[in-house]
């Protein structure tokens, strides 16, 4: 795993109250105008692959109805180890590279964990 991928994982782990419990990631991305035709197939491949992973509960891209270049990625994981394994997948590397290539601004990432189950 490259250093670029270790950084977000370390930050996520640090925020989790309990890495063995489910958690949710909200990632906001602003895609450069005119880049959706190139970005979309990579995102679709990431969705298809990620949804097959055993520890993934949800993985959805949402597009703003007010700003078609603004996207939210909703990810829900059973535990931190599942997310860590996700970062070893080729489609995960590809979507991270696409965010870098087609992103108009840095990603915004928030981590949530249920306080009641």
C-alpha positions in Angstrom: 0.0 0.0 0.0 1.4 3.4 -1.0 1.8 6.3 1.4 -0.9 8.2 -0.3 -3.4 5.5 0.7 -2.0 5.0 4.2 -2.7 8.6 5.1 -6.5 8.6 4.8 -6.7 5.2 6.6 -4.6 6.4 9.5 -6.8 9.5 9.8 -10.0 7.4 9.7 -8.7 4.9 12.3 -7.7 7.8 14.6 -11.3 9.2 14.5 -13.1 5.9 15.2 -14.3 5.3 18.7 -14.2 1.5 18.1 -12.6 0.1 14.9 -14.5 -3.1 15.3 -17.9 -1.5 15.0 -19.7 -0.3 11.8 -19.0 3.2 10.5 -19.9 5.5 7.7 -17.8 7.8 5.4 -19.2 10.8 3.6 -16.8 12.1 0.9 -17.6 15.2 -1.0 -16.0 15.7 -4.4 -16.1 18.6 -6.8 -15.5 17.2 -10.3 -14.0 19.5 -13.0 -16.7 20.7 -15.6 -16.6 18.5 -18.7 -14.9 15.6 -16.9 -17.9 13.4 -16.0 -17.6 11.3 -19.2 -14.1 10.2 -18.0 -14.9 10.1 -14.3 -18.2 8.1 -14.4 -16.8 4.8 -15.8 -14.2 4.7 -13.1 -16.7 5.5 -10.4 -19.1 2.8 -11.8 -16.3 0.2 -11.7 -15.5 1.2 -8.0 -19.2 0.8 -7.1 -19.5 -2.6 -8.8 -16.3 -4.0 -7.2 -16.9 -2.5 -3.7 -20.4 -3.7 -3.4 -19.0 -7.3 -3.8 -16.6 -6.9 -0.8 -17.7 -8.9 2.3 -17.3 -6.0 4.7 -19.1 -3.4 2.7 -22.6 -2.5 3.7 -23.2 0.4 1.3 -21.2 2.3 -1.4 -23.1 4.9 -3.3 -22.3 8.0 -5.5 -24.8 10.8 -5.3 -24.8 13.8 -7.7 -26.2 17.2 -6.6 -29.3 18.3 -8.4 -28.2 21.9 -7.9 -24.6 21.5 -9.1 -24.0 18.5 -11.4 -20.2 18.7 -10.7 -20.7 18.2 -7.0 -20.8 14.6 -5.8 -21.1 12.7 -2.5 -19.8 9.2 -1.9 -21.6 7.4 0.9 -19.7 4.4 2.2 -20.7 2.1 5.1 -18.3 -0.5 6.5 -18.8 -3.3 9.0 -15.4 -2.6 10.6 -12.0 -0.9 9.9 -10.3 -4.0 8.7 -12.9 -4.2 5.9 -12.0 -0.7 4.8 -8.3 -1.4 5.0 -8.8 -4.4 2.7 -10.8 -2.2 0.3 -7.8 0.1 -0.1 -5.8 -2.9 -1.5 -8.2 -3.2 -4.5 -7.3 -2.0 -8.0 -10.7 -0.2 -8.4 -10.0 1.7 -5.2 -6.6 2.8 -6.5 -8.3 3.9 -9.8 -11.1 5.9 -8.1 -8.5 7.7 -5.9 -6.5 8.5 -8.9 -9.6 9.8 -10.7 -10.4 12.1 -7.8 -6.9 13.5 -8.1 -7.1 13.8 -11.9 -10.7 15.1 -12.3 -11.2 16.8 -9.0 -11.7 20.6 -9.0 -11.0 20.9 -5.3 -9.6 18.7 -2.5 -11.9 16.0 -1.2 -13.8 16.5 2.0 -14.1 13.4 4.2 -16.2 12.9 7.3 -16.3 9.8 9.5 -19.5 8.8 11.4 -20.2 6.0 13.8 -23.6 5.1 15.2 -24.1 6.1 18.8 -27.0 3.7 19.2 -27.5 0.3 17.6 
